[in-house]
Every structure is written in structure tokens, then in C-alpha cells.
Amino acid sequence: MANLFFSKDKVLRSPSLAASVLPIVFLLVMLAGIIICGSADLINTYSPAILLSAAALSLLLGRISHSYSARALAVGLRRSAVQILPAVPMLLFISMVATTWMLSGVVPTLIDYGLRVISPTFFLAIACAVCAAVSVLTGSSWSTIATIGVAFMGIGTVMGYSAPWVAGAIISGAYFGDKMSPLSDTTVVASSACGVDLFRHIRYMMLTSAPAMCVALAVYTAVGLLSGGAGQASAHEITTALRSTFNITPLALIVPAITITLLALRVPTLWVLAASATTGAAGIYLLQPQLLPQLWNGPAELARVLWSETQFSTGSELLDSLATTSGITGMLPTIALVLSAMTFGAAMLGTGMIATITRTITRRLTRRGSIVGTTVASGLFLNSCTADQYLSLIIGGNMYRNVYRRAGLEPRLLSRTMEDSVSVTSVLIPWNSCGVTQSAVLGVATVAYLPCCIFNLMSPLMSLLMAYTGFKIRSTRASAPAMAH
């Protein structure tokens, strides 16, 4: 055993399949134990420690099997960091946007107008559709959720809907729009990784995404009809409390209008969030001067407001919870989780464990149904291992290009399947950068909103259905084995 740990042999070996799978099994078992013994809310608390433990386990197993070197680990860390680290400053700016949009009256104004205009019965379907439209226009699900999505969370809560259902409708719409937008970076990455023209890729995705979205809207409409708009009794109380605390004015809508315009102009998301936070901070001074004595003694204390929690006492317990801002300190646990996920992904990449698992999976695939089904499963697996959708799309595209070519299947089938199984499911994994972020922004545990993200759940199922029926799937050669079974 000593030789296994201290051998100077420089030849790297591939880890066994059992050793490669063990860290994943450990991770899932520990998370399942937390949910069973505690609650979904504890996931964010304990996930960093579990992810780091799983990373340490993969390194230990890799050391025993001589499957990595310092250079290999450095390469894995670099690949993981390049994709995940940009999320950290975005999370910081998102926390600032949430704070300034609340204190400047942007979110209160949207909530007030929404309660007066939107039908409670069809609220979930409307929230889903509006988030989809904004996300198509901007190409960013993260920005959509962090801005208009936060306002919808407030409106839905006042209307009496449970937070997971509201979050599910927001996420479903935002990820549909992100997926179908030519401005979306994930859509561009998926098409380029599989060698498919961008607009050809988007048109082909409509065959699975449109039915999935229709199912989602139907479910949200049904939930609204069954709920009967409970909670409207508190709506008048909330709007009264809002107007007594904030200046509700159409001028507050200038801030989100600027944000959407910048996103539509393809300004980098980080700069858009910075501009949104800046205009929101200016709105505090210009639109809500009555709040200044409660918040700070001078402009220099703006940093404190952005950094720490700010609470209000409006006379309405529900509005107090909605108006409370957590600041940057509230986002720090989320950042710790993102960095832990990055470490786990780097360990799985650097030890060659992901390569072993993917090589085993793809070795004997020949038929259309099994190829697409395995691609979907691999997408979920990669999202779990790498904790990042971009890295998963790149690895998955490279993994399966030869498999699809060998089976005579179109590259656009691969790009669509990768989107259906990676881009839209990343938000459903508690330690993935998307799941971590949206859980923190909306204030709902990933495991709690997962069953309510109807579009995100239906997309991979639609991809499997199309594959097994062969609908609109063409063979690239006459002799290709394109049977579903």
C-alpha cells in the first residue's frame, strides 16, 4: 500500500469506473441524508462541506490509482475556474441590484402595479410568459430572474401562492427564453460545441421546447384556477403599506428599462448589472428621499447599506419580509458554495474520473434511442460533476460528436439534446452554479422549487420522446442504424 501512495512512477493510469463513480455516490447519498433527516433548506448550509469532502475523496482515490499529477490537477482547476469564477462578481452585483432596486422603489412599484393589473388566477402563467419574453429579448436568464423575477416573487407571495410555485414559473419562463434567444451565451456554446449553425439549432429546439412550454403554461394555469386567488384579502393591505413606505411612481420603471435596453444591446452582463445597481442607488436619492434618514446619515454610508442587511417596519409583517434586503453578506454563503462546487469539478476533471465515466458510457452506443437517452443522462451527470452548464456543454459536445457521426445522426440532434439536458436542468441541481444562484436570488431552496419548474423537467422528457418516435430526425447516411430500439 505504501508503494501506491508514494510511488515515483510518472505514468498516469485511468481510474477504474468504480473509483470514478464513488465520489458522486458519496455526494448524492450525503445530500439525500440531509433532506431526509433535516430539510431542503439545510442543503445550502452543508453543501460546501460535502462538496469539499467529495473532492478530497476523489483526490484520495486518484492518488491510490495513480490517475493524476500536479499538472493534471492544475489543468482541471483551470478549466473549472474559467467557467465558474466569473459567476462570483456577478453574484456580488446581483446582491447590489436586489438591494438598490428595493430601496429605490423599483420592486415596490412593480409589485404595486402587478397587484392592480395581473389577474390572480392567471398569475403563474403570466409570470412565466413575461419572464420568457424578457429572457428572449435579453438572452440572459440570470438577469431576468434577478430583476423582473424578484418582483414577481413579491407579487406572487402577496397573492397567496407558495414560493416554490412562483419560483418555478419564473425559472421556467426565464430558461425557455434564454434557450431560444440567439443572444444567449449557452445557446451559442451548445451550437458551436456541436458544430451546428446557431439559427438552425434554435429552430430545431422549437420541436421540443414549444411543447414543453405549452405543458408548463397549462400546468401553471391549472394551479391558478385551483388556487382561486387566495390571498387577495391581503393585497389591499400590502398596497396600502407600500404606498405609505415608498413613493410609487412610474419614474422607478426607468431603472429596469435601462437594464433591459443594455442587455438587448449585447452589453456584457457584468457591466449591465453594475449599471443597474448604480442607477438603482441613484434612485434611492432621487425617488425615495423619505427613506434616507432611516438608512444612513450621509452618502458615505451607502457602502454599509449595500454590504449588510436592511430591515423595515411598515406595519405589515408580510411587507416587512419582502422589503428586507440582505446585502452582500447574504450572498457570501452562496459564493462559498460556488467555490466549493468549482473545487469538486476540478478534482473530478483532474483525476480523469469524468473521462473514465464518459468513455464507459459512450463505448457501445449504436441506436438512436439509446444514444439520445444516454446523452440526456450524461447531461445531468456532467451538470452534477462540473457544477457548471458551460463546461458541461463543451465536454458533452466533444464526447458525443463522433458517436452521433458514427450512428449517422445529425449534429443538430446532439446540440438540441445537450440544451434539453444541460442548459435547462443546471438550475435544478443544488450545487450547480445556476441552482445556487437562483436559489439565493429568489429565496427558495433548489430542492423546493425543483418539482415546480415544469418546463425544465419536461424538456429532457420531450427530447427522449422525439428520439424514440423519430419525429423530424433524419439520418445523415442511408445505412445508419437509426432505429429507436
N, C-alpha and C positions, 0 to 999 in steps of 0.2 A: 504493500500500500504506500509506503514511503516513496517508492520509485514513481508511483503515479502522480504524486504531488510535486516531487522535486526533480523529476527527470529533466535533463538538459536537451532532450531530443527536440529539434526545431520543427519537425514535420507535424503539421496540424492534421487532425483526424476529424471526420464528420461525427457529430454526436449521434447517438442512437435515437430512434424515434421515441422510445420510452422516456429517455432523459430529456428530450426536447419538449415532450408534452407535459411532463411533471410540473414545471413552474406554472403552466396555465391551469392545470387541475388544482394546484395549491391555491392559486389566486381565486378561482371560482368557488372553491369549497369554503374558503375563509369569508368571502363576501356573502355567500349564501347563509353561512352560520350567523353572520351579523344580522341579516334580515330576519332570520327565523328566531334568533334569541333576543334581538333588540327591536330595531325598526329601520325603515328605509332612510330615515333622517340621519342615522349614525354612519351611513356609507361615507359621506364626505369627511367625517371625523377620523375614521380609522383607515380609509383607503390609502393615504400616503405611506403609513407604516406597512400595510400589507403589500403594496407595490414594491417598496424597497426590499422587503423580505423575499418576495418572489424574484426580484433582480439578483439578490445575494444567492438564492438557491440556484438560479441558472448559472451564475458565475462559478459556484462550487461544483456543480455537475460538469460544467465546461472544463474546469481545471482537472477534474478526475479523468475526463475523457480526452484531454489534450486537444480541445477543439477551438482554442482561441489563443491569440497572442496579444501583447500590448498594442501592437499596430492594428490588429483586427478590432479590438475594443474601441480604439480611437476612431476608426472608420465608422463603426456602428454609432458611437456617440455623436459624431459629426453629422451623420445622415439624420439621426433623430432630432438633434438640436436645430438643424437648419429648418426643419419643418415646424417644430413646436415652439421654440423660443420666441418667434415673432408674436405669438399669442400673448406673451406676458405684458408688453407695453399696451397692447390692445385691451387687455383686461383692466389695466390701470385707468386708461382713458374711458372705458365703459363705465367704471365706477364713478368717474367725474361727471360723465354725461347724466347718469342716473341722479346724482346729487343736484347738479345745476338745473336740470330740466324740472325737477320737483320744486326747488326753491324759487325758480324764476316764474313759476306758474304755468309752464308748458303742459306738464302732465295733468295738473288740476283742471286746466282749460279743456284739454282733450276729454277728460273724464266727465266734466260737466256737460259739454256738448254731446258726448256719446250717450249719456243717460237721457238726454232730451230728444235725441234723434233716432237712436237704434232701437228696434223692436226687441224686447227681452226674449221673445220666443225664438227669434232667428239670430240671436246674438252670436252664438258659436260659429254658425255658418258664415255670417258676415265677417267676423274677425278672421276666420280662415281665408276667405276670399280677398279681403283687403290686404292682409299680410302677403298673400300670393302676388297680388298686383304690385305692391311696393317692392317686393323682392325681385320680381321680373325686371322692373324698371332700374333698380339699383344694382342687381347682381350680387347682393350680399344678404345672406340670411342672418348673420350675426348683427349687422347694423339694423336690420328690420326689427329683430326681436328686442334689441337694446333700446330702441326708440318707440316706435308705434306699438310694439308688443307689450312694453311696460304699461303703457296707457290702457291697453285692452285688459291687462291683468286687473287693473284697478276697477275698470267698468264692470267686468265680469264678476268680480268679488262682491261689488255692491248689488248687482242684480241677483245674487244668491247662488251663483254657480260655484261648484267646488273648484279649488285652484288647479288640480290636475287636469280637469276637462278644459279649462280656459288655456292652460299652458299647452295642452295637446293640440288644440285648434290653432293657436298661434304658430307653434312649431311646424305643424303640417303645412300650413299656408306658406310660411317663410321658406321651408325647404323645397316645396314644389316650385316656387318662383325662382329660387336660387338654381335649381336643377335645370329649369327651362330657359334661363337667361343666357344669351351669348356674352354677357358681361361678367358672368360668374367664373371665378378662377378654378373652381372644382370642375366645372363643365369643360373648360379649356384643357385642364390637366388630363381628364379622363379621355377626351377625344385624341389628344396628342400622344398620350402614352400607348394608345391602341392603334395609332396611325389612321385616324378617321377624320374626314373633313368636319369642321365644327357644326355647320348648319345641317349637314346630313345626319350627324349624330343627334342633334336636337329633334329633328323631325322623326327619327326612328324611336326616340324615347317617348314621344307622344303616345305610341301604341300601348305602352304600359302605364305611363304617368297619368294620362287623361282618365282611364277607367279607375285607377287608384284614387284620384282626386274626387271623382264623382261619388265613389263609395264613401269617402271621408265626409263630403258635404251632406250626403244623405244621412249618415250616422249623426252628425252634429245637429242637423235639422230635427231628427227624431228625438234626440236628447232634449233639445229646446222645447219641443211640443210636449214631451212627457213632464218636463220640469214645471211648466205652467207659469214661468216668470216669477217664481217665488223670490221674495227679496225686494220687490218694488216698494214695499212699505217703507223700507229704509232709504230708498233712493232720494226722496224729498228731503229727508234729514241730512243726507250726505251733501246734496247740492246746496242746502242752506248753510251748512258748516263750511263748505268750500268757499262760498261767496263771502262769508264773514271772516275768513282767514286770508284768502288770496284775492287779488284783483283778477277776475276772469275777463279776459279781453282777447279779441281776435288778433291783436298785435303779437301775442305769445306764439301764434302759429307761424310767425316769420322764422323762428329758430328751426323747427322741423322742415320748413320749406327750403331753407338754405342747405340743410343736411342732405335732403333728397336730391336737390339740384347738383350738389358737389359729387354725390355718388353717381348720378346719371352722366356726369361729365367725365367719369372714369378717374377722378382724383383718388389716389391711394387711400384705402380705408383708414389707416392710422392717422393721416392728415385730416380726413373728414371728421373722425371722432375728436381730434384735438380742436378743430374749428367749431364743432358742435358744443364741446364743453366751454370753449371761450365765449361763444355767443350766448350760451346759457348763463354763464357767470355775469355777463354784461346785462342780461335780462333781469337778474336779481336787483341790480341797482336801478334800472330804468322802469321796470314793471311792478316790482314788489317793494317799494321803499318802506312800507309799514313794517316789513319783517326785519329790517336791518338792526333795530335796537335789540331784538331777540337773538340775533345771530352773532354779532360782533360789535366791537367798539370802534373799529376802523377798517379800511380796506385791507390792511396788512393781515388781518385775521382770516381772510378768505382761505388761506392755506390750511388753517385749522379746520374750517368747515368741510373742505374737500377731503381732509385726512380722517376725521373722526365722525362718530355718529351724531346726528342732529335729530332731536325729538320735538314734537309739537303737542300742545294741549289745546284741542279745538272744542272740547265738549262732546265729541263723538269718538267712542273707542275705536270703531272701525276706521274712521278717517285718520285717527292718530297712528294706527298701524300702517296705513297706506302712505302717509306723509313722512314717516320716519325714514331718514337716509342713513346708510351705514358707512359711507365714505370709502376711502381706500383701505382702511383697516378691515372692513368687511370682506374685501376681495383677497386679502392675504392668504387665508386658508385655501382658497381656490387656486392661487398661484403655486402654493406648496404642492397641491395635488397634481397640477400640470407638470411641475418639475419632477415629481416622483414618477409620473407616467413616462416622461421622457427617459429617465434612468432605466426603467424596466424595458422600454422599447430598445434602447441602446444595448442592453445586456442580451436580449434575445437576438438582435441582429449580429452583434459582435461575436457571440459564441457559435454562430451558424445554425442555431436551433430553428429559426424560421425557414432557412434554406432546406434543412432536413425534412421538415414537415411538408413544405410545399412540393419538394421533389417526390416525396412518397405519394402525395395526393394526386399529382398530375401524371404519374408514370404510365398508367394503363387506361387512360380515358380515351374512348373512341366514339361513343354515341352522343348524339345531340343532347338528349335529356340529362344524361349523367354529367356531361361536360358543363352545361349551364347550371345544374344543381350544385355541382362541386364548386363552380365559380362563385355562386351565391354564398355557400358555406365558407369558402376561403375569404370572401369579403368581410364577413362577420368575424372570422378568426383574425385576419390582419388588423381590423379595427381594434380588436381586443389586445393584440400583441404590441402594435406600434403606437397605439393611443393617438393616432393622427390620421385623418382621412386622406391627406395629400400623399403621404408616404405609402399608405395602403393602396391607393390608386396606381401609383407608379410601380410598386412591387407587383401588384396583381396584373397590371397590363403586360409587364415584361414576362411574368410567369406563364401566362396563357396564350400569348400571341402565337407561338409555334404549335400549341395544342389545337387551337382553332384552325390554323392554317392546315395542319395535318389532317384534320377531320373535314376539311372543305367547308368550314363555316365562315360567314362574313365577319370582317373585323368590327363592323358596327354592332353586331350582336354582342361581341365582347365588351365594347365600350358602354353599351346600354346596360348590360348585366352588371358591370362594375359600378356604374352610377346607382343602379337599383339596390345593390347590396352593400355599397361602401358609403357613398355621399349622404344618403338619407338615413342610414342606420347608425352613423357615428354619434349622433345626438342621443341615441338610446343606451349607450354604454357609459356607466357612471364615471369611469376613469379616463375615457377618451376626452381630448381637449374640447370637443364640441359639447359632449354631455356635461362636463364640468362647468363650462361657461354658461350654457343656457340654464342649468340648474341654479347657478349663483345669480344670474340676471333676473330670472323670473321668481326666485324664491321658492321653488318646488323641487323636491328630490327627484333625481332622474328615474329611479325605480317607481316613484309615484305617478309621474306623468307618462311613463312608457306605454301602458295599455290604452291611453287616450290619444296617442299620436297615430291616428288611423291611416293617414297617407304613408307615413314612414313604415308602418307594419305591412301595408298592402303592396307596396312597391316590389319587394323581393318576391312576394307570392305571385304577383302578376307576371313577373319575369319568368318564374317557373311554369306558370300556366301557358304562356305563349310558347315556351320552349317545347313543352310536351304536346301541345296541339300543332305546333309547326306553323302557326299563323304568321304570315308575312316574313318567313325565314327562308332565304334562298341559299342553295348550295353553290359554292364557287367552282365546283367541278362535277361533272356528271356522275363520276364514280364514287363520290364522297359518301361515307356512311352516315347519312343524316337522319336515321331512324331515331325515334324518341326512346324506344325501349330496347 
